[in-house]
Amino acid sequence: MYARIYAQVCAIPCGRVSTYGGIARLVGCGPRQVGYAMASLPHGSGVPWQRVINHKGEISCRSHGRGADGQRARLSAEGVIPDRKGRIDLKRFGWPDPKPGPAKLDAPATRAGSCGNNAP
């Protein structure tokens, strides 16, 4: 399952984000499993983990309390800028579609992958 999650995360284009729930719908699992998969990524994996945020458009705090600043910086470098409340506009930056809908297990992988270094 983690391989499917990572494949979908790698399909998120540079300058766009998806939610844990959005990725979960695409691969057929729960949002927590997506979170666990992101947390278990090895350093330097190349998976653009920074592009996965919560359903409110916010960066979720990590269990060890670090990483949010790095995630913000990486997203900012890709042109994804939060509003004054720290939320990312999912209508503007959401991928593949910010509205919940039927699962798309074979989402296109256009502009997929990295925008530079994605190492955590």
C-alpha positions as CSV (number, residue, x, y, z in Angstrom):
1,M,0.0,0.0,0.0
2,Y,2.8,2.4,0.8
3,A,4.2,2.1,-2.8
4,R,0.8,3.1,-4.1
5,I,0.7,6.1,-1.7
6,Y,4.2,7.2,-2.7
7,A,3.3,6.9,-6.4
8,Q,0.3,9.2,-6.0
9,V,2.3,11.7,-3.9
10,C,5.0,11.7,-6.7
11,A,2.2,12.5,-9.2
12,I,1.4,15.8,-7.4
13,P,2.7,18.5,-9.6
14,C,5.2,21.1,-8.4
15,G,3.3,24.1,-7.0
16,R,0.3,22.0,-6.0
17,V,-0.8,20.1,-2.9
18,S,-3.1,17.3,-1.9
19,T,-4.6,16.3,1.3
20,Y,-4.1,13.1,3.3
21,G,-7.7,12.3,2.5
22,G,-7.3,13.1,-1.2
23,I,-4.4,10.7,-1.5
24,A,-6.3,8.1,0.5
25,R,-9.3,8.3,-1.9
26,L,-7.0,7.8,-4.8
27,V,-5.4,4.7,-3.5
28,G,-8.2,3.2,-1.4
29,C,-7.0,3.6,2.1
30,G,-7.6,5.9,5.1
31,P,-6.0,9.3,5.6
32,R,-4.1,8.0,8.7
33,Q,-2.4,5.4,6.6
34,V,-1.2,8.1,4.2
35,G,0.1,10.0,7.3
36,Y,1.9,6.9,8.5
37,A,3.4,6.4,5.0
38,M,4.7,10.0,4.9
39,A,6.2,9.6,8.4
40,S,8.1,6.5,7.4
41,L,9.8,8.0,4.4
42,P,13.6,7.6,4.6
43,H,15.7,10.8,4.4
44,G,16.5,11.6,0.8
45,S,13.7,9.4,-0.7
46,G,12.8,11.9,-3.4
47,V,9.1,11.6,-2.6
48,P,7.7,15.2,-2.4
49,W,6.2,14.7,1.0
50,Q,5.8,18.5,1.5
51,R,2.9,18.5,-0.9
52,V,0.6,16.6,1.4
53,I,-1.3,18.7,3.9
54,N,-4.4,18.3,6.0
55,H,-8.0,18.8,4.9
56,K,-8.1,22.4,6.3
57,G,-5.2,23.4,4.1
58,E,-2.8,23.4,7.0
59,I,0.5,21.8,7.6
60,S,0.0,19.1,10.2
61,C,2.4,19.0,13.1
62,R,4.7,16.0,13.3
63,S,4.7,13.8,16.4
64,H,8.2,15.0,17.2
65,G,7.2,18.6,16.7
66,R,9.7,19.4,13.9
67,G,9.3,19.7,10.2
68,A,6.5,22.3,9.8
69,D,9.0,25.1,9.0
70,G,10.8,23.0,6.5
71,Q,7.6,22.0,4.8
72,R,6.5,25.6,4.7
73,A,9.8,26.7,3.1
74,R,9.7,23.9,0.5
75,L,6.1,24.8,-0.4
76,S,7.0,28.5,-0.6
77,A,9.9,27.7,-2.9
78,E,7.3,26.0,-5.2
79,G,5.0,29.0,-5.2
80,V,2.5,27.6,-2.7
81,I,1.9,30.5,-0.3
82,P,-0.4,30.2,2.7
83,D,-2.8,33.0,3.7
84,R,-2.5,35.1,6.9
85,K,-4.0,32.3,9.0
86,G,-1.4,29.8,7.6
87,R,-3.8,27.9,5.4
88,I,-3.2,26.9,1.8
89,D,-6.1,27.6,-0.6
90,L,-7.1,24.2,-1.8
91,K,-9.3,25.7,-4.5
92,R,-6.2,27.3,-6.0
93,F,-3.4,24.8,-5.2
94,G,-5.3,21.5,-4.6
95,W,-4.6,18.5,-6.8
96,P,-6.1,16.6,-8.6
97,D,-9.4,18.3,-7.7
98,P,-10.0,20.0,-4.4
99,K,-13.6,18.7,-4.3
100,P,-14.2,15.2,-3.0
101,G,-15.3,12.8,-5.7
102,P,-15.0,9.2,-6.9
103,A,-11.6,7.6,-6.5
104,K,-9.3,7.8,-9.4
105,L,-6.8,5.0,-9.0
106,D,-4.9,5.9,-12.2
107,A,-4.5,9.6,-11.8
108,P,-2.2,11.1,-14.5
109,A,1.4,11.7,-13.5
110,T,1.9,14.9,-15.5
111,R,4.6,17.2,-14.2
112,A,5.1,14.6,-11.5
113,G,8.0,14.2,-9.2
114,S,10.4,16.8,-7.9
115,C,10.9,20.6,-8.2
116,G,14.4,20.2,-6.9
117,N,15.5,18.5,-3.7
118,N,12.6,16.9,-1.8
119,A,14.7,15.3,0.9
120,P,13.1,15.7,4.3
